[in-house]
């Protein structure tokens, strides 16, 4: 996932609560779906950052030698400027790019059919 190409705002945006619950019919379900997706995005971003910063890992324990790598600083700044995972997840949910299902509702429908 390319986070920089996302249309998610960098700052917080006031949203209409009724629009968020249109798809699920319940604002609490919508918030739970967005929260789970935000956790997934957060883990993915953390893994990407860890992989990139692992290249710069120094295994020397000398306190005298503090080496600042310009590339490492640029990578850190890039990730600091990204929208927060909750904003990314909310934008994905609003655009309808989040797949979700309700197992309880599926079980109830299966029981009715039987």
Biopython code that builds the backbone (N, CA, C, O; Angstrom):
import numpy as np
from Bio.PDB.StructureBuilder import StructureBuilder

atoms = [
    (1, "UNK", "N", (0.850, -1.180, 0.000)),
    (1, "UNK", "CA", (0.000, 0.000, 0.000)),
    (1, "UNK", "C", (0.891, 1.237, 0.000)),
    (1, "UNK", "O", (1.824, 1.343, 0.796)),
    (2, "UNK", "N", (0.598, 2.153, -0.884)),
    (2, "UNK", "CA", (1.371, 3.393, -0.942)),
    (2, "UNK", "C", (0.619, 4.459, -0.148)),
    (2, "UNK", "O", (-0.405, 4.981, -0.591)),
    (3, "UNK", "N", (1.141, 4.767, 1.019)),
    (3, "UNK", "CA", (0.453, 5.677, 1.924)),
    (3, "UNK", "C", (0.491, 7.116, 1.434)),
    (3, "UNK", "O", (-0.416, 7.895, 1.726)),
    (4, "UNK", "N", (1.519, 7.470, 0.702)),
    (4, "UNK", "CA", (1.665, 8.852, 0.236)),
    (4, "UNK", "C", (0.622, 9.188, -0.824)),
    (4, "UNK", "O", (0.225, 10.346, -0.947)),
    (5, "UNK", "N", (0.171, 8.194, -1.593)),
    (5, "UNK", "CA", (-0.814, 8.430, -2.648)),
    (5, "UNK", "C", (-2.244, 8.443, -2.116)),
    (5, "UNK", "O", (-3.186, 8.706, -2.864)),
    (6, "UNK", "N", (-2.401, 8.163, -0.845)),
    (6, "UNK", "CA", (-3.732, 8.157, -0.248)),
    (6, "UNK", "C", (-4.304, 9.572, -0.218)),
    (6, "UNK", "O", (-3.572, 10.549, -0.061)),
    (7, "UNK", "N", (-5.596, 9.660, -0.369)),
    (7, "UNK", "CA", (-6.274, 10.959, -0.332)),
    (7, "UNK", "C", (-6.674, 11.344, 1.087)),
    (7, "UNK", "O", (-7.405, 12.312, 1.295)),
    (8, "UNK", "N", (-6.195, 10.587, 2.046)),
    (8, "UNK", "CA", (-6.537, 10.861, 3.438)),
    (8, "UNK", "C", (-5.914, 12.176, 3.887)),
    (8, "UNK", "O", (-4.772, 12.475, 3.538)),
    (9, "UNK", "N", (-6.657, 12.956, 4.656)),
    (9, "UNK", "CA", (-6.109, 14.221, 5.157)),
    (9, "UNK", "C", (-5.039, 13.970, 6.208)),
    (9, "UNK", "O", (-5.062, 12.954, 6.903)),
    (10, "UNK", "N", (-4.106, 14.899, 6.316)),
    (10, "UNK", "CA", (-3.041, 14.775, 7.303)),
    (10, "UNK", "C", (-3.549, 15.210, 8.676)),
    (10, "UNK", "O", (-3.096, 14.695, 9.698)),
    (11, "UNK", "N", (-4.475, 16.143, 8.702)),
    (11, "UNK", "CA", (-5.050, 16.630, 9.957)),
    (11, "UNK", "C", (-6.441, 16.052, 10.159)),
    (11, "UNK", "O", (-7.030, 15.491, 9.235)),
    (12, "UNK", "N", (-6.952, 16.189, 11.350)),
    (12, "UNK", "CA", (-8.273, 15.687, 11.669)),
    (12, "UNK", "C", (-9.345, 16.432, 10.898)),
    (12, "UNK", "O", (-9.247, 17.639, 10.675)),
    (13, "UNK", "N", (-10.373, 15.692, 10.492)),
    (13, "UNK", "CA", (-11.469, 16.270, 9.725)),
    (13, "UNK", "C", (-12.776, 15.937, 10.429)),
    (13, "UNK", "O", (-12.976, 14.809, 10.881)),
    (14, "UNK", "N", (-13.656, 16.912, 10.521)),
    (14, "UNK", "CA", (-14.970, 16.666, 11.096)),
    (14, "UNK", "C", (-15.804, 15.922, 10.063)),
    (14, "UNK", "O", (-15.897, 16.350, 8.913)),
    (15, "UNK", "N", (-16.403, 14.827, 10.462)),
    (15, "UNK", "CA", (-17.192, 14.014, 9.535)),
    (15, "UNK", "C", (-18.621, 13.913, 10.023)),
    (15, "UNK", "O", (-18.902, 14.003, 11.218)),
    (16, "UNK", "N", (-19.510, 13.725, 9.074)),
    (16, "UNK", "CA", (-20.910, 13.528, 9.392)),
    (16, "UNK", "C", (-21.093, 12.090, 9.872)),
    (16, "UNK", "O", (-20.831, 11.147, 9.126)),
    (17, "UNK", "N", (-21.536, 11.926, 11.094)),
    (17, "UNK", "CA", (-21.679, 10.604, 11.696)),
    (17, "UNK", "C", (-22.688, 9.762, 10.921)),
    (17, "UNK", "O", (-22.520, 8.549, 10.797)),
    (18, "UNK", "N", (-23.713, 10.386, 10.410)),
    (18, "UNK", "CA", (-24.743, 9.652, 9.679)),
    (18, "UNK", "C", (-24.183, 9.052, 8.390)),
    (18, "UNK", "O", (-24.619, 7.979, 7.974)),
    (19, "UNK", "N", (-23.233, 9.719, 7.759)),
    (19, "UNK", "CA", (-22.624, 9.175, 6.553)),
    (19, "UNK", "C", (-21.751, 7.964, 6.877)),
    (19, "UNK", "O", (-21.652, 7.035, 6.076)),
    (20, "UNK", "N", (-21.121, 7.975, 8.044)),
    (20, "UNK", "CA", (-20.289, 6.849, 8.441)),
    (20, "UNK", "C", (-21.117, 5.593, 8.724)),
    (20, "UNK", "O", (-20.635, 4.477, 8.528)),
    (21, "UNK", "N", (-22.342, 5.767, 9.176)),
    (21, "UNK", "CA", (-23.144, 4.593, 9.514)),
    (21, "UNK", "C", (-24.080, 4.177, 8.377)),
    (21, "UNK", "O", (-24.895, 3.273, 8.559)),
    (22, "UNK", "N", (-23.979, 4.816, 7.214)),
    (22, "UNK", "CA", (-24.823, 4.442, 6.080)),
    (22, "UNK", "C", (-24.600, 2.992, 5.657)),
    (22, "UNK", "O", (-25.561, 2.255, 5.435)),
    (23, "UNK", "N", (-23.355, 2.585, 5.546)),
    (23, "UNK", "CA", (-23.036, 1.253, 5.034)),
    (23, "UNK", "C", (-23.396, 0.135, 6.011)),
    (23, "UNK", "O", (-23.865, -0.926, 5.599)),
    (24, "UNK", "N", (-23.177, 0.371, 7.302)),
    (24, "UNK", "CA", (-23.403, -0.680, 8.297)),
    (24, "UNK", "C", (-24.759, -0.567, 8.977)),
    (24, "UNK", "O", (-25.291, -1.560, 9.473)),
    (25, "UNK", "N", (-25.312, 0.623, 9.004)),
    (25, "UNK", "CA", (-26.576, 0.832, 9.705)),
    (25, "UNK", "C", (-26.381, 1.092, 11.191)),
    (25, "UNK", "O", (-27.357, 1.271, 11.919)),
    (26, "UNK", "N", (-25.143, 1.116, 11.648)),
    (26, "UNK", "CA", (-24.855, 1.284, 13.066)),
    (26, "UNK", "C", (-23.502, 1.974, 13.202)),
    (26, "UNK", "O", (-22.499, 1.485, 12.681)),
    (27, "UNK", "N", (-23.471, 3.091, 13.888)),
    (27, "UNK", "CA", (-22.235, 3.855, 14.018)),
    (27, "UNK", "C", (-21.172, 3.066, 14.784)),
    (27, "UNK", "O", (-19.980, 3.206, 14.507)),
    (28, "UNK", "N", (-21.590, 2.243, 15.740)),
    (28, "UNK", "CA", (-20.637, 1.480, 16.533)),
    (28, "UNK", "C", (-19.948, 0.411, 15.692)),
    (28, "UNK", "O", (-18.757, 0.156, 15.867)),
    (29, "UNK", "N", (-20.685, -0.212, 14.787)),
    (29, "UNK", "CA", (-20.081, -1.178, 13.862)),
    (29, "UNK", "C", (-19.085, -0.470, 12.957)),
    (29, "UNK", "O", (-17.990, -0.977, 12.713)),
    (30, "UNK", "N", (-19.463, 0.695, 12.464)),
    (30, "UNK", "CA", (-18.574, 1.452, 11.582)),
    (30, "UNK", "C", (-17.278, 1.811, 12.289)),
    (30, "UNK", "O", (-16.194, 1.669, 11.723)),
    (31, "UNK", "N", (-17.390, 2.271, 13.516)),
    (31, "UNK", "CA", (-16.206, 2.649, 14.287)),
    (31, "UNK", "C", (-15.343, 1.415, 14.572)),
    (31, "UNK", "O", (-14.116, 1.498, 14.521)),
    (32, "UNK", "N", (-15.962, 0.292, 14.867)),
    (32, "UNK", "CA", (-15.205, -0.941, 15.126)),
    (32, "UNK", "C", (-14.464, -1.388, 13.867)),
    (32, "UNK", "O", (-13.314, -1.820, 13.948)),
    (33, "UNK", "N", (-15.104, -1.289, 12.717)),
    (33, "UNK", "CA", (-14.473, -1.663, 11.451)),
    (33, "UNK", "C", (-13.297, -0.742, 11.161)),
    (33, "UNK", "O", (-12.224, -1.201, 10.772)),
    (34, "UNK", "N", (-13.498, 0.553, 11.350)),
    (34, "UNK", "CA", (-12.433, 1.531, 11.106)),
    (34, "UNK", "C", (-11.266, 1.287, 12.076)),
    (34, "UNK", "O", (-10.103, 1.378, 11.683)),
    (35, "UNK", "N", (-11.575, 0.981, 13.325)),
    (35, "UNK", "CA", (-10.524, 0.738, 14.323)),
    (35, "UNK", "C", (-9.697, -0.499, 13.972)),
    (35, "UNK", "O", (-8.472, -0.485, 14.090)),
    (36, "UNK", "N", (-10.366, -1.561, 13.544)),
    (36, "UNK", "CA", (-9.636, -2.776, 13.171)),
    (36, "UNK", "C", (-8.750, -2.523, 11.958)),
    (36, "UNK", "O", (-7.615, -2.998, 11.904)),
    (37, "UNK", "N", (-9.265, -1.779, 10.987)),
    (37, "UNK", "CA", (-8.465, -1.464, 9.795)),
    (37, "UNK", "C", (-7.293, -0.558, 10.172)),
    (37, "UNK", "O", (-6.196, -0.721, 9.638)),
    (38, "UNK", "N", (-7.508, 0.392, 11.080)),
    (38, "UNK", "CA", (-6.437, 1.281, 11.525)),
    (38, "UNK", "C", (-5.323, 0.476, 12.196)),
    (38, "UNK", "O", (-4.145, 0.777, 12.004)),
    (39, "UNK", "N", (-5.683, -0.541, 12.979)),
    (39, "UNK", "CA", (-4.679, -1.404, 13.607)),
    (39, "UNK", "C", (-3.869, -2.152, 12.553)),
    (39, "UNK", "O", (-2.651, -2.279, 12.677)),
    (40, "UNK", "N", (-4.547, -2.648, 11.512)),
    (40, "UNK", "CA", (-3.847, -3.345, 10.431)),
    (40, "UNK", "C", (-2.869, -2.409, 9.725)),
    (40, "UNK", "O", (-1.729, -2.784, 9.451)),
    (41, "UNK", "N", (-3.318, -1.203, 9.435)),
    (41, "UNK", "CA", (-2.465, -0.222, 8.760)),
    (41, "UNK", "C", (-1.276, 0.135, 9.644)),
    (41, "UNK", "O", (-0.147, 0.234, 9.161)),
    (42, "UNK", "N", (-1.525, 0.327, 10.929)),
    (42, "UNK", "CA", (-0.461, 0.675, 11.875)),
    (42, "UNK", "C", (0.622, -0.395, 11.907)),
    (42, "UNK", "O", (1.812, -0.080, 11.892)),
    (43, "UNK", "N", (0.214, -1.652, 11.951)),
    (43, "UNK", "CA", (1.174, -2.760, 11.969)),
    (43, "UNK", "C", (1.971, -2.780, 10.667)),
    (43, "UNK", "O", (3.183, -2.998, 10.674)),
    (44, "UNK", "N", (1.286, -2.552, 9.562)),
    (44, "UNK", "CA", (1.958, -2.563, 8.263)),
    (44, "UNK", "C", (2.978, -1.422, 8.153)),
    (44, "UNK", "O", (4.087, -1.631, 7.663)),
    (45, "UNK", "N", (2.614, -0.239, 8.599)),
    (45, "UNK", "CA", (3.533, 0.896, 8.563)),
    (45, "UNK", "C", (4.739, 0.636, 9.462)),
    (45, "UNK", "O", (5.875, 0.933, 9.091)),
    (46, "UNK", "N", (4.485, 0.077, 10.651)),
    (46, "UNK", "CA", (5.573, -0.212, 11.581)),
    (46, "UNK", "C", (6.540, -1.230, 10.995)),
    (46, "UNK", "O", (7.753, -1.088, 11.145)),
    (47, "UNK", "N", (6.018, -2.253, 10.329)),
    (47, "UNK", "CA", (6.879, -3.257, 9.700)),
    (47, "UNK", "C", (7.721, -2.635, 8.593)),
    (47, "UNK", "O", (8.916, -2.912, 8.486)),
    (48, "UNK", "N", (7.099, -1.795, 7.769)),
    (48, "UNK", "CA", (7.833, -1.128, 6.690)),
    (48, "UNK", "C", (8.953, -0.253, 7.240)),
    (48, "UNK", "O", (10.079, -0.282, 6.744)),
    (49, "UNK", "N", (8.633, 0.519, 8.263)),
    (49, "UNK", "CA", (9.629, 1.401, 8.867)),
    (49, "UNK", "C", (10.763, 0.590, 9.494)),
    (49, "UNK", "O", (11.934, 0.939, 9.347)),
    (50, "UNK", "N", (10.417, -0.478, 10.184)),
    (50, "UNK", "CA", (11.439, -1.317, 10.822)),
    (50, "UNK", "C", (12.380, -1.922, 9.784)),
    (50, "UNK", "O", (13.591, -1.980, 9.999)),
    (51, "UNK", "N", (11.828, -2.371, 8.662)),
    (51, "UNK", "CA", (12.663, -2.946, 7.605)),
    (51, "UNK", "C", (13.627, -1.906, 7.051)),
    (51, "UNK", "O", (14.801, -2.198, 6.826)),
    (52, "UNK", "N", (13.134, -0.704, 6.833)),
    (52, "UNK", "CA", (13.983, 0.343, 6.270)),
    (52, "UNK", "C", (15.051, 0.804, 7.255)),
    (52, "UNK", "O", (16.185, 1.075, 6.861)),
    (53, "UNK", "N", (14.696, 0.893, 8.527)),
    (53, "UNK", "CA", (15.662, 1.352, 9.529)),
    (53, "UNK", "C", (16.640, 0.248, 9.932)),
    (53, "UNK", "O", (17.709, 0.540, 10.468)),
    (54, "UNK", "N", (16.287, -1.016, 9.680)),
    (54, "UNK", "CA", (17.186, -2.117, 10.013)),
    (54, "UNK", "C", (18.468, -2.050, 9.187)),
    (54, "UNK", "O", (19.513, -2.538, 9.618)),
    (55, "UNK", "N", (18.388, -1.455, 8.020)),
    (55, "UNK", "CA", (19.568, -1.312, 7.174)),
    (55, "UNK", "C", (20.620, -0.417, 7.823)),
    (55, "UNK", "O", (21.811, -0.545, 7.541)),
    (56, "UNK", "N", (20.177, 0.487, 8.689)),
    (56, "UNK", "CA", (21.079, 1.448, 9.316)),
    (56, "UNK", "C", (21.491, 1.027, 10.724)),
    (56, "UNK", "O", (22.173, 1.775, 11.424)),
    (57, "UNK", "N", (21.082, -0.158, 11.133)),
    (57, "UNK", "CA", (21.372, -0.609, 12.502)),
    (57, "UNK", "C", (22.872, -0.718, 12.720)),
    (57, "UNK", "O", (23.602, -1.283, 11.906)),
    (58, "UNK", "N", (23.302, -0.171, 13.819)),
    (58, "UNK", "CA", (24.715, -0.233, 14.193)),
    (58, "UNK", "C", (24.845, -1.149, 15.392)),
    (58, "UNK", "O", (24.115, -1.008, 16.373)),
    (59, "UNK", "N", (25.767, -2.080, 15.311)),
    (59, "UNK", "CA", (25.923, -3.035, 16.390)),
    (59, "UNK", "C", (27.110, -2.690, 17.287)),
    (59, "UNK", "O", (27.541, -3.513, 18.095)),
    (60, "UNK", "N", (27.632, -1.490, 17.146)),
    (60, "UNK", "CA", (28.712, -1.021, 18.018)),
    (60, "UNK", "C", (28.094, -0.363, 19.245)),
    (60, "UNK", "O", (27.127, 0.392, 19.142)),
    (61, "UNK", "N", (28.662, -0.659, 20.392)),
    (61, "UNK", "CA", (28.125, -0.111, 21.632)),
    (61, "UNK", "C", (28.910, 1.096, 22.129)),
    (61, "UNK", "O", (28.877, 1.404, 23.320)),
    (62, "UNK", "N", (29.603, 1.771, 21.251)),
    (62, "UNK", "CA", (30.393, 2.904, 21.725)),
    (62, "UNK", "C", (29.517, 4.155, 21.807)),
    (62, "UNK", "O", (28.841, 4.521, 20.846)),
    (63, "UNK", "N", (29.544, 4.786, 22.951)),
    (63, "UNK", "CA", (28.758, 5.990, 23.167)),
    (63, "UNK", "C", (29.413, 7.202, 22.513)),
    (63, "UNK", "O", (28.742, 8.196, 22.235)),
    (64, "UNK", "N", (30.687, 7.125, 22.273)),
    (64, "UNK", "CA", (31.407, 8.259, 21.704)),
    (64, "UNK", "C", (31.060, 8.468, 20.234)),
    (64, "UNK", "O", (31.129, 9.581, 19.713)),
    (65, "UNK", "N", (30.693, 7.393, 19.593)),
    (65, "UNK", "CA", (30.471, 7.459, 18.164)),
    (65, "UNK", "C", (28.973, 7.581, 17.866)),
    (65, "UNK", "O", (28.257, 6.580, 17.828)),
    (66, "UNK", "N", (28.518, 8.786, 17.662)),
    (66, "UNK", "CA", (27.121, 9.017, 17.293)),
    (66, "UNK", "C", (27.121, 9.403, 15.829)),
    (66, "UNK", "O", (27.618, 10.462, 15.443)),
    (67, "UNK", "N", (26.560, 8.532, 15.032)),
    (67, "UNK", "CA", (26.593, 8.738, 13.596)),
    (67, "UNK", "C", (25.178, 9.010, 13.110)),
    (67, "UNK", "O", (24.307, 8.147, 13.218)),
    (68, "UNK", "N", (24.949, 10.180, 12.584)),
    (68, "UNK", "CA", (23.640, 10.532, 12.050)),
    (68, "UNK", "C", (23.672, 10.336, 10.548)),
    (68, "UNK", "O", (24.476, 10.939, 9.837)),
    (69, "UNK", "N", (22.803, 9.502, 10.097)),
    (69, "UNK", "CA", (22.737, 9.209, 8.684)),
    (69, "UNK", "C", (21.618, 10.051, 8.066)),
    (69, "UNK", "O", (20.478, 10.012, 8.530)),
    (70, "UNK", "N", (21.939, 10.791, 7.046)),
    (70, "UNK", "CA", (20.961, 11.665, 6.407)),
    (70, "UNK", "C", (19.793, 10.864, 5.831)),
    (70, "UNK", "O", (18.647, 11.303, 5.917)),
    (71, "UNK", "N", (20.064, 9.708, 5.252)),
    (71, "UNK", "CA", (19.000, 8.878, 4.694)),
    (71, "UNK", "C", (18.051, 8.393, 5.786)),
    (71, "UNK", "O", (16.836, 8.341, 5.591)),
    (72, "UNK", "N", (18.611, 8.046, 6.914)),
    (72, "UNK", "CA", (17.801, 7.581, 8.031)),
    (72, "UNK", "C", (16.886, 8.697, 8.526)),
    (72, "UNK", "O", (15.727, 8.449, 8.857)),
    (73, "UNK", "N", (17.392, 9.903, 8.578)),
    (73, "UNK", "CA", (16.588, 11.055, 9.002)),
    (73, "UNK", "C", (15.470, 11.314, 8.004)),
    (73, "UNK", "O", (14.341, 11.602, 8.401)),
    (74, "UNK", "N", (15.768, 11.216, 6.721)),
    (74, "UNK", "CA", (14.751, 11.435, 5.684)),
    (74, "UNK", "C", (13.644, 10.391, 5.759)),
    (74, "UNK", "O", (12.467, 10.711, 5.595)),
    (75, "UNK", "N", (14.025, 9.145, 6.007)),
    (75, "UNK", "CA", (13.021, 8.081, 6.144)),
    (75, "UNK", "C", (12.121, 8.362, 7.339)),
    (75, "UNK", "O", (10.902, 8.214, 7.251)),
    (76, "UNK", "N", (12.717, 8.763, 8.449)),
    (76, "UNK", "CA", (11.928, 9.071, 9.649)),
    (76, "UNK", "C", (10.983, 10.236, 9.402)),
    (76, "UNK", "O", (9.828, 10.199, 9.827)),
    (77, "UNK", "N", (11.454, 11.253, 8.729)),
    (77, "UNK", "CA", (10.594, 12.407, 8.422)),
    (77, "UNK", "C", (9.444, 12.016, 7.500)),
    (77, "UNK", "O", (8.320, 12.489, 7.664)),
    (78, "UNK", "N", (9.731, 11.155, 6.535)),
    (78, "UNK", "CA", (8.691, 10.683, 5.620)),
    (78, "UNK", "C", (7.559, 10.024, 6.401)),
    (78, "UNK", "O", (6.385, 10.308, 6.162)),
    (79, "UNK", "N", (7.915, 9.145, 7.333)),
    (79, "UNK", "CA", (6.893, 8.444, 8.106)),
    (79, "UNK", "C", (6.197, 9.363, 9.106)),
    (79, "UNK", "O", (5.037, 9.128, 9.444)),
    (80, "UNK", "N", (6.870, 10.393, 9.582)),
    (80, "UNK", "CA", (6.240, 11.344, 10.497)),
    (80, "UNK", "C", (5.181, 12.175, 9.781)),
    (80, "UNK", "O", (4.183, 12.564, 10.387)),
    (81, "UNK", "N", (5.394, 12.450, 8.487)),
    (81, "UNK", "CA", (4.470, 13.292, 7.737)),
    (81, "UNK", "C", (3.270, 12.536, 7.184)),
    (81, "UNK", "O", (2.333, 13.152, 6.678)),
    (82, "UNK", "N", (3.286, 11.223, 7.274)),
    (82, "UNK", "CA", (2.165, 10.431, 6.775)),
    (82, "UNK", "C", (0.914, 10.687, 7.615)),
    (82, "UNK", "O", (1.011, 11.013, 8.798)),
    (83, "UNK", "N", (-0.258, 10.538, 6.997)),
    (83, "UNK", "CA", (-1.486, 10.621, 7.799)),
    (83, "UNK", "C", (-1.516, 9.486, 8.834)),
    (83, "UNK", "O", (-0.944, 8.420, 8.607)),
    (84, "UNK", "N", (-2.165, 9.714, 9.931)),
    (84, "UNK", "CA", (-2.265, 8.707, 10.977)),
    (84, "UNK", "C", (-3.104, 7.523, 10.475)),
    (84, "UNK", "O", (-3.965, 7.692, 9.612)),
    (85, "UNK", "N", (-2.849, 6.328, 11.016)),
    (85, "UNK", "CA", (-3.592, 5.148, 10.565)),
    (85, "UNK", "C", (-5.111, 5.290, 10.685)),
    (85, "UNK", "O", (-5.843, 4.770, 9.843)),
    (86, "UNK", "N", (-5.588, 5.979, 11.710)),
    (86, "UNK", "CA", (-7.039, 6.155, 11.847)),
    (86, "UNK", "C", (-7.605, 7.002, 10.702)),
    (86, "UNK", "O", (-8.704, 6.737, 10.213)),
    (87, "UNK", "N", (-6.856, 8.010, 10.282)),
    (87, "UNK", "CA", (-7.306, 8.836, 9.163)),
    (87, "UNK", "C", (-7.277, 8.052, 7.858)),
    (87, "UNK", "O", (-8.179, 8.187, 7.031)),
    (88, "UNK", "N", (-6.246, 7.233, 7.671)),
    (88, "UNK", "CA", (-6.167, 6.393, 6.480)),
    (88, "UNK", "C", (-7.329, 5.391, 6.449)),
    (88, "UNK", "O", (-7.961, 5.197, 5.411)),
    (89, "UNK", "N", (-7.599, 4.763, 7.586)),
    (89, "UNK", "CA", (-8.670, 3.770, 7.666)),
    (89, "UNK", "C", (-10.038, 4.411, 7.448)),
    (89, "UNK", "O", (-10.894, 3.838, 6.774)),
    (90, "UNK", "N", (-10.242, 5.580, 8.010)),
    (90, "UNK", "CA", (-11.515, 6.271, 7.829)),
    (90, "UNK", "C", (-11.721, 6.634, 6.366)),
    (90, "UNK", "O", (-12.820, 6.474, 5.835)),
    (91, "UNK", "N", (-10.676, 7.118, 5.714)),
    (91, "UNK", "CA", (-10.773, 7.472, 4.296)),
    (91, "UNK", "C", (-11.092, 6.236, 3.451)),
    (91, "UNK", "O", (-11.927, 6.297, 2.548)),
    (92, "UNK", "N", (-10.438, 5.131, 3.742)),
    (92, "UNK", "CA", (-10.719, 3.890, 3.022)),
    (92, "UNK", "C", (-12.165, 3.460, 3.238)),
    (92, "UNK", "O", (-12.824, 3.023, 2.294)),
    (93, "UNK", "N", (-12.666, 3.576, 4.462)),
    (93, "UNK", "CA", (-14.033, 3.177, 4.769)),
    (93, "UNK", "C", (-15.032, 4.053, 4.029)),
    (93, "UNK", "O", (-16.016, 3.557, 3.481)),
    (94, "UNK", "N", (-14.779, 5.351, 4.015)),
    (94, "UNK", "CA", (-15.681, 6.288, 3.338)),
    (94, "UNK", "C", (-15.705, 6.010, 1.835)),
    (94, "UNK", "O", (-16.753, 6.114, 1.198)),
    (95, "UNK", "N", (-14.549, 5.657, 1.272)),
    (95, "UNK", "CA", (-14.464, 5.370, -0.159)),
    (95, "UNK", "C", (-14.959, 3.973, -0.507)),
    (95, "UNK", "O", (-15.030, 3.625, -1.686)),
    (96, "UNK", "N", (-15.303, 3.166, 0.491)),
    (96, "UNK", "CA", (-15.808, 1.818, 0.249)),
    (96, "UNK", "C", (-14.735, 0.819, -0.122)),
    (96, "UNK", "O", (-15.028, -0.168, -0.797)),
    (97, "UNK", "N", (-13.503, 1.042, 0.296)),
    (97, "UNK", "CA", (-12.395, 0.152, -0.034)),
    (97, "UNK", "C", (-12.048, -0.808, 1.102)),
    (97, "UNK", "O", (-11.001, -1.455, 1.065)),
    (98, "UNK", "N", (-12.911, -0.906, 2.103)),
    (98, "UNK", "CA", (-12.674, -1.814, 3.226)),
    (98, "UNK", "C", (-13.680, -2.959, 3.131)),
    (98, "UNK", "O", (-14.891, -2.740, 3.124)),
    (99, "UNK", "N", (-13.157, -4.182, 3.058)),
    (99, "UNK", "CA", (-14.032, -5.353, 3.055)),
    (99, "UNK", "C", (-14.327, -5.722, 4.497)),
    (99, "UNK", "O", (-13.417, -5.821, 5.320)),
    (100, "UNK", "N", (-15.588, -5.921, 4.796)),
    (100, "UNK", "CA", (-15.973, -6.325, 6.144)),
    (100, "UNK", "C", (-17.185, -7.237, 6.035)),
    (100, "UNK", "O", (-17.921, -7.210, 5.049)),
    (101, "UNK", "N", (-17.371, -8.035, 7.061)),
    (101, "UNK", "CA", (-18.557, -8.886, 7.132)),
    (101, "UNK", "C", (-18.943, -9.046, 8.587)),
    (101, "UNK", "O", (-18.130, -8.842, 9.489)),
    (102, "UNK", "N", (-20.191, -9.412, 8.801)),
    (102, "UNK", "CA", (-20.720, -9.587, 10.148)),
    (102, "UNK", "C", (-21.098, -11.058, 10.332)),
    (102, "UNK", "O", (-22.149, -11.480, 9.849)),
    (103, "UNK", "N", (-20.275, -11.841, 11.011)),
    (103, "UNK", "CA", (-20.556, -13.274, 11.174)),
    (103, "UNK", "C", (-21.866, -13.549, 11.911)),
    (103, "UNK", "O", (-22.545, -14.530, 11.609)),
    (104, "UNK", "N", (-22.230, -12.706, 12.865)),
    (104, "UNK", "CA", (-23.480, -12.911, 13.596)),
    (104, "UNK", "C", (-24.673, -12.773, 12.658)),
    (104, "UNK", "O", (-25.627, -13.548, 12.734)),
    (105, "UNK", "N", (-24.614, -11.791, 11.785)),
    (105, "UNK", "CA", (-25.702, -11.579, 10.839)),
    (105, "UNK", "C", (-25.763, -12.728, 9.833)),
    (105, "UNK", "O", (-26.851, -13.166, 9.458)),
    (106, "UNK", "N", (-24.609, -13.216, 9.398)),
    (106, "UNK", "CA", (-24.568, -14.345, 8.472)),
    (106, "UNK", "C", (-25.139, -15.598, 9.120)),
    (106, "UNK", "O", (-25.868, -16.348, 8.470)),
    (107, "UNK", "N", (-24.820, -15.841, 10.399)),
    (107, "UNK", "CA", (-25.356, -17.006, 11.118)),
    (107, "UNK", "C", (-26.855, -16.892, 11.283)),
    (107, "UNK", "O", (-27.566, -17.889, 11.161)),
    (108, "UNK", "N", (-27.350, -15.698, 11.558)),
    (108, "UNK", "CA", (-28.787, -15.501, 11.717)),
    (108, "UNK", "C", (-29.513, -15.762, 10.402)),
    (108, "UNK", "O", (-30.586, -16.364, 10.397)),
    (109, "UNK", "N", (-28.938, -15.317, 9.293)),
    (109, "UNK", "CA", (-29.560, -15.532, 7.991)),
    (109, "UNK", "C", (-29.545, -17.017, 7.620)),
    (109, "UNK", "O", (-30.498, -17.516, 7.021)),
    (110, "UNK", "N", (-28.472, -17.721, 7.970)),
    (110, "UNK", "CA", (-28.383, -19.155, 7.696)),
    (110, "UNK", "C", (-29.401, -19.927, 8.518)),
    (110, "UNK", "O", (-29.989, -20.896, 8.037)),
    (111, "UNK", "N", (-29.610, -19.501, 9.752)),
    (111, "UNK", "CA", (-30.580, -20.151, 10.621)),
    (111, "UNK", "C", (-32.005, -19.953, 10.103)),
    (111, "UNK", "O", (-32.834, -20.859, 10.200)),
    (112, "UNK", "N", (-32.289, -18.776, 9.555)),
    (112, "UNK", "CA", (-33.626, -18.497, 9.011)),
    (112, "UNK", "C", (-33.910, -19.351, 7.773)),
    (112, "UNK", "O", (-35.036, -19.799, 7.556)),
    (113, "UNK", "N", (-32.872, -19.566, 6.972)),
    (113, "UNK", "CA", (-33.043, -20.339, 5.755)),
    (113, "UNK", "C", (-33.224, -21.821, 6.041)),
    (113, "UNK", "O", (-33.842, -22.531, 5.248)),
    (114, "UNK", "N", (-32.701, -22.293, 7.149)),
    (114, "UNK", "CA", (-32.773, -23.720, 7.482)),
    (114, "UNK", "C", (-34.074, -24.098, 8.073)),
    (114, "UNK", "O", (-34.286, -25.265, 8.405)),
]
sb = StructureBuilder()
sb.init_structure("model")
sb.init_model(0)
sb.init_chain("A")
sb.init_seg("    ")
for serial, (resi, resn, name, xyz) in enumerate(atoms, 1):
    if name == "N":
        sb.init_residue(resn, " ", resi, " ")
    sb.init_atom(name, np.array(xyz, "f"), 0.0, 1.0, " ", f" {name:<3s}", serial, name[0])
structure = sb.get_structure()
